[in-house]
Amino acid sequence: MKQNGKLEEKDLVVPVLELMRRKKDGFVTIGEIRDYIIENYSLSELDLKKSTTRPNECMFEQQIRNLRSHNKLQKMGLAENVENGFRLLPEIGNLLENSSDWLYDVIGTNINRSNIIGDIVSKIDKKRKIVGFDEISGEGVPFAVTSVKKRSRSVRLRNFAINFFKDDAGLICCDCCGFEFKSFYGEKYGKVCIEIHHIKPIFMYEDMDENKTMAEAIKNLMPVCPNCHRTIHQNKLFSINKISEFKDFMMRQNHKYHFNL
């Protein structure tokens, strides 16, 4: 965020997003944002100048209110306006807490989390949306999809990924440990158990051709069994190198214990 000159609405998006991320329910009030900005950022004389429309407020406080009155966070698909504040959308909170490879590539090891969030913000505008694949088998999506349209699209994208990763015999194995459900559980019990892991989140424009989106998205997905999927998320193995190390580890484990996968 700017440290000199006058703050604008767009300069407040990242700190407000960071503050919402810290709150358990993702909800922040205008007053909490005001206190957070004062405590964590240097404000210029222009920022502290009295507002011409609200004499009891400074200019930077007016900019915070403008975020709400202009629906900026809603238009960016980051948060919703609620009474006297904002609430972080579940899918964005999930993305921030479960940072995947594209974030690690950006931040390295010495850049603070606000810069991570800034990178997310730079990739989202009022036309661009996050495309959610159904990571958790066939019964729902991890981004708390609520609309029928989004859920339907998620199912189509998952089915596309499943068909892409199947071999000539129609089987699909975990990309980490090699487990194949149909061979072990049979057709009746094993056909919907494979999960799809996002190596990188997928973005698209609302008017983008869906087939083109799927063709691009498939590059950032991998089929995994529930055990490996949970291990990846629990241990935050989100970089390509960490995923590769985990695969090597699983190969050694399979050999060591002679798993029949």
C-alpha positions in Angstrom: 0.0 0.0 0.0 1.1 3.6 -0.6 3.2 5.2 2.1 3.3 8.6 0.5 0.6 10.8 -1.2 -3.1 10.3 -0.9 -4.6 6.8 -0.5 -7.1 5.7 -3.0 -9.7 2.9 -2.9 -7.5 0.4 -4.7 -4.7 1.0 -2.2 -7.0 -0.2 0.6 -8.1 -3.5 -1.0 -5.0 -5.5 0.2 -5.0 -4.3 3.8 -8.7 -4.8 4.1 -8.4 -8.3 2.6 -5.6 -9.1 5.0 -7.6 -8.0 8.0 -10.6 -10.1 7.0 -8.4 -13.1 6.5 -7.2 -12.8 10.2 -10.8 -12.8 11.5 -12.3 -16.2 12.2 -15.6 -15.3 10.6 -14.1 -13.1 7.9 -16.1 -10.1 9.0 -14.7 -6.7 9.7 -16.3 -3.4 10.5 -15.5 0.0 9.1 -14.1 1.0 12.5 -11.8 -2.1 12.7 -10.5 -1.2 9.3 -9.8 2.4 10.3 -7.9 1.2 13.5 -5.9 -1.4 11.5 -4.8 1.2 8.9 -3.8 3.7 11.6 -1.8 1.0 13.5 0.0 -0.6 10.5 0.4 2.1 7.8 2.0 5.6 7.6 -0.6 8.2 6.7 0.2 11.4 4.8 -1.1 14.8 5.6 -3.5 14.4 2.7 -4.9 11.2 4.2 -5.4 12.9 7.6 -7.1 16.0 6.0 -10.7 16.4 7.0 -13.2 15.1 4.5 -15.2 17.7 2.6 -18.4 15.6 2.8 -17.9 14.2 6.3 -16.2 16.8 8.5 -15.9 14.4 11.4 -13.8 12.0 9.3 -10.4 12.1 7.6 -9.9 11.5 3.9 -8.6 8.0 4.4 -11.7 7.1 6.3 -13.8 8.4 3.5 -11.9 6.1 1.1 -12.7 3.1 3.3 -16.4 4.0 3.1 -16.0 4.4 -0.6 -15.0 0.7 -0.8 -18.4 -0.1 0.5 -20.5 2.5 -1.3 -18.8 1.8 -4.7 -19.1 -2.0 -4.1 -15.5 -2.4 -5.1 -14.8 -5.6 -3.1 -18.0 -7.2 -4.3 -17.2 -6.3 -7.9 -13.8 -7.9 -7.6 -15.4 -11.1 -6.2 -13.4 -10.8 -2.9 -16.0 -9.9 -0.3 -19.6 -9.0 0.3 -21.0 -5.8 1.8 -22.7 -6.4 5.1 -24.0 -4.0 7.7 -21.3 -1.6 8.7 -18.6 -3.6 7.0 -17.5 -6.5 4.8 -17.3 -10.3 4.9 -14.7 -12.3 3.1 -16.1 -14.7 0.5 -15.5 -18.4 1.5 -13.7 -19.2 -1.7 -11.2 -16.3 -1.2 -10.6 -17.2 2.4 -9.9 -20.8 1.4 -7.5 -19.6 -1.3 -5.6 -17.4 1.2 -5.3 -20.1 3.9 -4.5 -22.9 1.5 -2.0 -21.0 -0.7 -0.9 -23.2 -3.6 2.0 -23.3 -5.9 1.3 -20.1 -7.9 1.5 -18.1 -4.6 4.7 -19.8 -3.4 6.3 -19.0 -6.8 5.5 -15.3 -6.2 6.4 -14.9 -2.6 9.5 -16.9 -2.2 10.5 -17.0 1.5 11.0 -13.3 2.5 7.9 -11.5 1.3 5.1 -10.9 3.7 1.5 -12.2 3.4 0.1 -8.8 2.3 2.2 -9.2 -0.9 0.7 -12.6 -1.4 -2.8 -11.1 -1.2 -1.7 -8.3 -3.5 -0.8 -10.8 -6.1 -4.2 -12.4 -5.8 -5.9 -9.0 -6.1 -3.9 -8.3 -9.2 -5.3 -11.4 -10.9 -8.9 -10.6 -10.2 -11.1 -8.0 -11.7 -14.9 -7.5 -12.1 -14.9 -9.8 -15.1 -12.5 -12.5 -13.9 -13.8 -15.4 -11.7 -12.2 -18.3 -9.9 -13.1 -21.6 -11.5 -13.6 -24.4 -8.9 -12.9 -28.0 -9.8 -14.6 -30.5 -7.5 -11.7 -31.6 -5.4 -13.7 -33.5 -2.9 -15.0 -36.4 -5.1 -18.4 -36.0 -6.6 -20.4 -34.6 -3.7 -19.5 -30.9 -3.7 -16.8 -28.3 -4.3 -14.3 -26.9 -1.8 -15.1 -23.3 -2.5 -18.6 -23.5 -1.0 -20.3 -23.1 -4.4 -23.9 -22.0 -3.9 -25.3 -21.3 -7.3 -26.6 -24.0 -9.6 -24.6 -22.5 -12.5 -21.3 -22.7 -10.6 -22.0 -26.2 -9.3 -22.9 -27.5 -12.8 -19.8 -26.0 -14.2 -17.6 -27.5 -11.5 -19.1 -31.0 -12.2 -18.4 -30.6 -15.9 -14.8 -29.5 -15.2 -14.3 -32.4 -12.9 -15.7 -34.9 -15.4 -13.4 -33.4 -18.0 -10.4 -34.0 -15.7 -11.4 -37.5 -14.9 -11.7 -38.5 -18.5 -8.4 -36.8 -19.4 -6.5 -38.8 -16.7 -8.0 -42.2 -17.5 -5.8 -44.7 -19.2 -6.8 -46.8 -22.2 -8.5 -49.3 -19.9 -10.6 -46.6 -18.3 -8.6 -46.7 -15.0 -7.2 -43.7 -13.1 -4.5 -43.9 -10.5 -3.4 -41.6 -7.7 -0.5 -39.5 -9.1 1.4 -39.8 -5.9 1.0 -43.3 -4.5 -0.4 -45.1 -7.6 -3.5 -46.5 -5.9 -6.3 -47.4 -8.3 -9.8 -47.6 -6.8 -11.7 -49.8 -9.3 -9.1 -52.5 -9.2 -9.3 -52.7 -5.4 -12.9 -51.8 -4.6 -14.6 -52.8 -7.9 -16.9 -51.0 -10.2 -19.6 -50.6 -7.5 -17.6 -49.0 -4.8 -14.6 -47.5 -6.5 -15.8 -45.5 -9.4 -16.1 -42.0 -7.8 -13.4 -42.1 -5.1 -10.6 -40.3 -7.0 -10.1 -36.7 -6.2 -8.7 -33.8 -8.3 -6.0 -31.6 -6.7 -5.4 -28.0 -7.9 -1.7 -27.5 -8.4 -2.6 -23.9 -9.2 -6.0 -22.1 -8.9 -7.9 -21.6 -12.2 -9.1 -18.3 -13.4 -11.3 -17.5 -16.4 -13.3 -14.6 -17.8 -17.1 -15.0 -17.8 -17.2 -14.7 -21.6 -14.2 -17.1 -22.1 -15.0 -20.3 -24.0 -15.3 -23.1 -21.5 -13.6 -25.8 -23.6 -10.6 -23.5 -23.9 -10.6 -22.9 -20.1 -10.7 -26.7 -19.4 -7.8 -27.4 -21.9 -5.7 -24.8 -20.0 -6.8 -25.8 -16.6 -5.9 -29.4 -17.0 -2.2 -28.4 -16.9 -2.7 -27.4 -13.3 -4.5 -30.5 -12.0 -3.6 -34.0 -10.8 -5.6 -37.0 -9.7 -5.0 -38.1 -6.1 -6.4 -40.5 -3.6 -8.0 -39.0 -0.5 -5.1 -40.0 1.7 -2.5 -38.3 -0.5 -4.8 -35.4 -1.0 -5.2 -34.8 2.7 -1.4 -35.2 3.2 -0.7 -32.6 0.6 -3.0 -30.0 2.2 -2.1 -30.8 5.8 1.6 -30.5 5.1 1.1 -27.6 2.7 3.0 -29.4 -0.1 1.9 -26.8 -2.7 5.0 -26.1 -4.7 6.0 -28.3 -7.6 9.2 -29.2 -5.9 7.4 -30.3 -2.7 4.9 -32.4 -4.7 7.8 -34.0 -6.6 9.6 -34.8 -3.3 6.4 -36.3 -1.9 5.9 -38.5 -5.0 9.5 -39.8 -4.6 8.9 -40.5 -1.0 5.7 -42.5 -1.8 7.6 -44.5 -4.4 10.2 -45.5 -1.7 7.4 -46.3 0.7 5.7 -48.5 -1.8 9.0 -50.4 -2.5 9.8 -50.6 1.2 6.5 -52.0 2.3 5.8 -53.9 -0.9 2.4 -52.3 -1.3 0.3 -54.0 -3.9 -1.3 -51.0 -5.6 
